[in-house]
């Protein structure tokens, strides 16, 4: 039963793309195996912590230097507070594009006892805006530029705005993804001006040359590029999720000017009252890969790795639950 549930349904000539209890019962009968009822199959899957009906997205990075790049960025995060006290600033920058300015055609009904808030599904669209934001890792402060485009010139303007608003530091470490606007010639010229080094356009024709120039550790401004399919290593993505949930998701804006005004007010209030650094726990090492079953989060509630979800008699007294601890790297 467990072997069947962990394989694709097509292996057992089932046309469905995922298992259900009825499909498992039918597959057992077709292969003349021991017949089981739906409740028995459910108990077996529950005891083994198998959920064939569930599925989550998984993003695999094909970057051969993923671990080295991830460890480099994580080291910056773990030492960001000490670096900040020494005049060394770690900044995460990225764009949030395609923010739609939506106005609900009919007023939203407020929440009532026993009834959630009701929003009209029809809307009037007033255009889109692009937000370029930089998240200071040590303090949680956000510096932003709001506009209609996100070109290389816009990103270079944003970098200049960040350096102008933040206090003068001895060194700046920028964490960005591999978008071409992040390593454009405009950005290279701006960094060369800040660092007092020559910028030869002929020597920076290719993207690899520009990324190597921006990643030079001898410069005052050093860029750290996340690995391919590793944009989740950028902490500003965490703040973008907060912005989407707290401001954009239920937004009802009368015009583009209303959207820009309310967004500026929200960002000002966030920097004044809610800005805080994130607690970064990832170290660059695999999180779940090769983790024993006895150390998974499920066993945090059930103690040692018994197969049954409910502990046997006296087992909870003999083997109390132990906390989830990851082995040291």
VMD Tcl script that draws the C-alpha trace (Angstrom):
set ca {
  {0.00 0.00 0.00}
  {2.78 2.46 0.91}
  {4.75 1.60 -2.23}
  {1.71 2.22 -4.37}
  {0.88 5.55 -2.74}
  {4.42 6.88 -3.27}
  {4.41 6.16 -7.01}
  {2.56 7.87 -9.84}
  {-0.94 6.54 -10.65}
  {0.13 5.86 -14.24}
  {2.45 3.13 -12.92}
  {-0.64 1.12 -11.98}
  {-2.63 2.02 -15.14}
  {-4.69 4.68 -13.41}
  {-5.58 7.62 -15.71}
  {-5.81 10.13 -12.84}
  {-2.85 12.39 -12.08}
  {-3.12 11.99 -8.31}
  {-4.26 9.25 -5.97}
  {-7.58 9.22 -4.18}
  {-8.90 6.61 -1.77}
  {-11.25 5.20 -4.43}
  {-8.42 4.99 -6.96}
  {-6.25 3.10 -4.48}
  {-9.04 0.64 -3.74}
  {-9.61 0.07 -7.46}
  {-5.88 -0.36 -8.14}
  {-5.59 -2.96 -5.41}
  {-8.47 -4.94 -6.86}
  {-7.12 -4.72 -10.42}
  {-3.74 -6.14 -9.41}
  {-5.36 -8.87 -7.32}
  {-3.69 -7.70 -4.13}
  {-5.11 -7.90 -0.64}
  {-8.36 -5.88 -0.68}
  {-8.58 -2.98 1.75}
  {-11.41 -0.64 2.62}
  {-11.24 3.12 2.27}
  {-10.99 3.58 6.03}
  {-8.12 1.07 6.28}
  {-6.22 2.83 3.50}
  {-6.81 6.18 5.18}
  {-5.40 4.86 8.48}
  {-2.32 3.42 6.76}
  {-1.59 6.71 5.01}
  {-2.21 8.67 8.21}
  {0.19 6.52 10.21}
  {2.89 6.85 7.54}
  {2.30 10.63 7.23}
  {1.58 10.31 3.50}
  {-0.77 12.80 1.80}
  {-1.06 11.86 -1.90}
  {-3.82 14.42 -2.39}
  {-1.52 17.33 -1.53}
  {1.04 19.01 -3.77}
  {3.33 22.01 -3.37}
  {5.49 23.90 -5.82}
  {9.22 23.32 -5.72}
  {11.83 25.54 -7.40}
  {15.04 23.74 -8.27}
  {18.19 25.77 -8.89}
  {20.50 24.53 -11.63}
  {23.28 26.93 -10.70}
  {26.50 24.88 -10.20}
  {27.73 27.48 -7.68}
  {24.49 27.61 -5.71}
  {25.94 26.58 -2.34}
  {28.89 28.96 -2.46}
  {26.71 31.91 -3.51}
  {24.05 31.08 -0.92}
  {26.62 30.77 1.87}
  {28.19 34.10 0.87}
  {24.83 35.88 1.06}
  {23.81 34.16 4.31}
  {27.08 35.18 5.95}
  {26.24 38.79 5.13}
  {22.83 38.41 6.76}
  {24.15 36.76 9.91}
  {26.78 39.47 10.42}
  {24.73 42.42 9.17}
  {24.24 43.93 12.64}
  {27.95 43.76 13.50}
  {28.81 45.16 10.07}
  {26.38 48.03 10.62}
  {28.10 48.99 13.86}
  {31.43 48.96 12.02}
  {30.21 51.19 9.19}
  {29.41 48.38 6.77}
  {25.89 48.29 5.31}
  {24.09 45.28 3.76}
  {21.21 46.20 1.43}
  {18.78 44.02 -0.53}
  {17.30 45.59 -3.68}
  {14.69 44.43 -6.16}
  {11.58 45.52 -8.08}
  {7.89 44.78 -7.65}
  {6.35 45.31 -11.06}
  {2.82 45.16 -12.36}
  {1.10 46.59 -9.27}
  {-2.42 47.13 -10.58}
  {-4.38 50.18 -9.45}
  {-7.87 48.73 -9.03}
  {-11.07 50.46 -8.02}
  {-14.03 48.31 -7.01}
  {-17.12 49.09 -9.04}
  {-19.33 48.89 -5.93}
  {-18.48 49.75 -2.31}
  {-16.94 47.09 -0.10}
  {-19.21 45.77 2.65}
  {-17.41 45.88 6.02}
  {-16.99 42.88 8.27}
  {-19.86 41.95 10.59}
  {-20.28 39.38 13.37}
  {-20.40 36.02 11.64}
  {-19.78 37.51 8.18}
  {-16.44 38.33 6.52}
  {-15.71 41.41 4.48}
  {-17.28 41.31 1.01}
  {-15.52 42.82 -2.01}
  {-17.03 43.31 -5.45}
  {-15.30 41.17 -8.08}
  {-15.77 43.77 -10.82}
  {-13.23 46.58 -10.88}
  {-12.02 49.62 -12.80}
  {-8.35 49.55 -13.73}
  {-6.35 52.79 -13.48}
  {-3.03 51.47 -14.80}
  {-0.02 49.86 -13.16}
  {3.03 51.04 -11.23}
  {6.48 49.60 -10.60}
  {8.11 49.83 -7.17}
  {11.90 49.67 -6.82}
  {12.76 49.09 -3.16}
  {15.86 48.52 -1.07}
  {15.68 46.79 2.30}
  {18.37 47.58 4.89}
  {19.09 44.23 6.53}
  {20.40 45.59 9.83}
  {17.53 47.99 10.57}
  {14.61 46.91 8.37}
  {14.29 50.38 6.84}
  {12.95 50.58 3.29}
  {13.97 53.10 0.64}
  {11.81 53.19 -2.49}
  {11.19 54.75 -5.87}
  {7.77 54.53 -7.50}
  {7.31 54.93 -11.24}
  {5.82 53.47 -14.40}
  {8.97 51.72 -15.66}
  {11.88 49.72 -14.27}
  {14.63 50.35 -16.80}
  {18.36 50.35 -16.09}
  {18.24 54.12 -15.75}
  {15.45 53.80 -13.16}
  {17.47 51.29 -11.15}
  {20.59 53.49 -11.26}
  {18.47 56.43 -10.07}
  {17.16 54.30 -7.23}
  {20.68 53.33 -6.14}
  {21.65 57.00 -6.03}
  {18.54 57.75 -3.98}
  {19.41 55.00 -1.48}
  {22.96 56.24 -0.98}
  {21.69 59.80 -0.61}
  {19.07 58.94 2.04}
  {21.13 56.55 4.14}
  {24.04 57.69 6.31}
  {27.55 57.63 4.88}
  {29.19 54.21 5.27}
  {32.63 52.79 4.62}
  {31.27 49.95 2.50}
  {28.00 48.88 0.90}
  {27.06 45.29 0.03}
  {24.13 45.01 -2.38}
  {22.19 41.75 -2.74}
  {20.37 41.63 -6.09}
  {19.13 39.01 -8.54}
  {20.36 38.42 -12.09}
  {18.01 40.79 -13.91}
  {19.89 42.60 -16.68}
  {19.00 46.04 -15.30}
  {20.99 45.22 -12.15}
  {24.28 44.88 -14.03}
  {23.72 47.42 -16.80}
  {26.32 49.88 -18.01}
  {24.52 52.71 -16.19}
  {24.97 50.89 -12.90}
  {28.64 50.22 -13.66}
  {29.25 53.90 -14.38}
  {27.54 54.92 -11.15}
  {29.55 52.43 -9.07}
  {32.78 53.49 -10.77}
  {32.02 57.11 -9.90}
  {31.36 56.21 -6.26}
  {34.47 54.04 -5.93}
  {36.77 56.37 -7.85}
  {37.81 53.75 -10.41}
  {37.87 54.08 -14.20}
  {34.93 52.73 -16.19}
  {36.00 51.59 -19.66}
  {32.94 50.86 -21.78}
  {34.87 48.62 -24.17}
  {35.92 46.37 -21.29}
  {32.33 46.09 -20.04}
  {30.52 45.02 -23.18}
  {29.50 41.57 -21.98}
  {27.28 40.76 -19.04}
  {29.86 38.53 -17.37}
  {32.38 41.38 -17.44}
  {29.92 43.80 -15.86}
  {28.95 41.35 -13.12}
  {32.62 40.72 -12.37}
  {33.23 44.47 -12.19}
  {30.32 45.01 -9.80}
  {31.32 41.99 -7.66}
  {34.90 43.20 -7.16}
  {35.51 42.93 -3.38}
  {38.03 45.80 -3.46}
  {35.33 48.33 -4.34}
  {33.37 50.37 -1.82}
  {30.12 49.15 -3.38}
  {30.07 45.37 -3.89}
  {27.19 43.55 -5.61}
  {26.26 39.98 -4.62}
  {24.12 38.23 -7.23}
  {21.79 35.50 -6.06}
  {22.11 32.12 -7.81}
  {19.77 31.22 -10.64}
  {16.26 30.44 -9.32}
  {17.46 31.67 -5.93}
  {15.74 35.04 -5.68}
  {14.18 33.85 -2.40}
  {17.61 34.50 -0.86}
  {16.89 38.22 -1.25}
  {15.31 39.53 1.96}
  {13.42 42.29 0.18}
  {11.18 39.54 -1.22}
  {9.97 38.92 2.36}
  {9.03 42.57 2.65}
  {7.28 42.50 -0.73}
  {5.04 39.71 0.58}
  {4.14 41.90 3.56}
  {3.33 44.78 1.20}
  {1.12 42.56 -0.94}
  {-0.84 41.21 2.03}
  {-1.15 44.43 4.03}
  {-1.68 47.01 1.27}
  {-2.24 45.64 -2.24}
  {-4.51 42.64 -1.73}
  {-7.59 44.54 -0.49}
  {-6.76 47.85 -2.09}
  {-9.52 50.06 -3.50}
  {-8.04 53.12 -5.19}
  {-9.92 55.91 -6.96}
  {-7.04 56.98 -9.22}
  {-3.33 56.63 -9.80}
  {-2.69 59.71 -7.65}
  {-4.71 58.17 -4.81}
  {-2.66 54.97 -5.09}
  {0.66 56.80 -4.99}
  {-0.38 58.96 -2.06}
  {-1.66 56.08 0.04}
  {1.36 53.91 -0.79}
  {3.73 56.69 0.27}
  {1.81 57.09 3.54}
  {1.96 53.35 4.18}
  {5.72 53.23 3.55}
  {6.36 56.24 5.78}
  {4.36 54.68 8.62}
  {6.13 51.37 8.10}
  {9.57 52.96 8.41}
  {8.50 54.95 11.47}
  {6.67 52.30 13.51}
  {7.07 48.82 12.00}
  {10.53 48.58 10.43}
  {12.55 45.71 11.93}
  {15.26 43.30 10.76}
  {14.25 39.78 9.84}
  {15.51 36.75 11.75}
  {17.35 34.82 9.04}
  {17.83 31.14 9.98}
  {18.99 29.68 6.68}
  {22.75 29.06 6.61}
  {23.24 27.93 3.03}
  {23.08 24.23 3.89}
  {20.24 21.92 2.79}
  {17.22 22.22 5.09}
  {15.34 18.94 4.56}
  {17.59 16.93 2.29}
  {18.97 13.85 4.12}
  {17.11 14.76 7.31}
  {16.23 11.59 9.29}
  {12.54 10.95 9.85}
  {13.11 11.07 13.60}
  {14.20 14.72 13.31}
  {11.35 16.06 11.16}
  {8.91 18.64 12.50}
  {6.19 16.02 12.79}
  {8.22 14.23 15.43}
  {8.48 17.42 17.44}
  {4.91 16.66 18.57}
  {5.11 12.85 18.74}
  {8.56 12.23 20.18}
  {10.58 9.37 18.73}
  {10.02 8.04 15.24}
  {7.32 5.46 15.74}
  {5.17 4.62 12.75}
  {1.87 5.13 14.49}
  {0.79 8.77 14.83}
  {-0.62 8.08 18.29}
  {2.02 7.06 20.89}
  {1.74 3.64 22.47}
  {1.09 3.19 26.16}
  {4.02 4.29 28.39}
  {6.02 5.44 25.33}
  {5.41 9.11 26.04}
  {6.74 8.62 29.58}
  {9.79 6.62 28.48}
  {10.60 8.71 25.40}
  {9.43 12.29 25.92}
  {9.24 14.59 22.89}
  {12.57 16.09 21.93}
  {12.97 19.45 20.21}
  {13.70 19.72 16.52}
  {17.44 20.33 16.16}
  {19.37 20.49 12.92}
  {22.85 19.02 12.91}
  {25.63 21.58 12.92}
  {27.21 22.26 9.55}
}
mol new
graphics top color blue
foreach p $ca { graphics top sphere $p radius 0.5 }
foreach p [lrange $ca 0 end-1] q [lrange $ca 1 end] { graphics top cylinder $p $q radius 0.2 }
display resetview
